[in-house]
């Protein structure tokens, strides 16, 4: 079974250089991109022994969705740049793994087709939908209703993007738009026109309140790093947070997600679930995040590397690699379930 680093190497060989850079790159000097992974490397595990736990049970539930393991797939754009089968292949692999796929608003496959691909594998797949709240709230509402009709179980609102991040690899490569044969399918309006995704610095907690009145789905916020924002989110009645710095793609020199996690966990006090993404590459990373307060982790780039390298089978292998490593690490730390992981196991 290949490591995620080996999948990345295979993906780099197969992808157009500008497309690899789009997936791999980040904002500015890419310091936050590197910091996300380095934060895991700076921490050591302090295992317990002789605890008689027996066989492990990895299953968790987040925002009403069951996961076979505390690893879900974070939203990433443009999967058809990585492989012709794109988001359909990703959805099939994630459904077979029994975990959550957060479908990107910037998918190159329509949410309806992604849901159909997942349902061909399991009858009721756990799909969430990532949402950039658009200044045109009527159009935003229409996107939400599309996602609801497709059967998604939660909305994940990206809140760390009042403007686009400055990604210098894309500027050097002149990569500013999709090839003409691809479009962002979830941005089609009622006339069939594909709109651009707009970032807005005017978004506020009032827009989150509007969304909660618009839908009965659970609403999670993605991109929260400051503990005061976490407390405001709890007060606003949101259903969960994704501790994320957008994979380093928005604000360079932003705090790594693992470094931010303990304060955020203290701020929410268990009132709502926390999902951490950014830098997760090994089962040991998953255990460290769970021990420090996350209820699950999200992975983004590793799924793209698996998809680019081997389509659906590559995504499946990435997920099973992390499942196997997580189970193995739990055993070596003396834990039977994710809930048994505590902060004293990390130094």
Secondary structure, DSSP 8 states (H G I E B T S, - for coil): ---HHHHHHHHHHHS-HHHHHHHH--STT-HHHHHHHHHHHT--B---------S-B--EEETTEEESSSEEE---S-HHHH-TTHHHHHHHHHHHHTS-EEE-TT-SS-HHHHHHHHHTTSTT--EEEEE---S-HHHHHHHHHHHHHHT--EEEEE-S-SS----HHHHHHT--S--TT---GGGB-TTS-B------TT--HHHHHHHHHH--SEEEEE---SHHHHHHHHHTT-SEEEE--GGGTSSTT---HHHHHHHHHHHHTTSSEEEEESS--SHHHHHHHHHTT-SEEEESHHHHHHHHHHHHHHHHHHHHHHHHHHHHHHHHHT-SBGGG--GGGB-
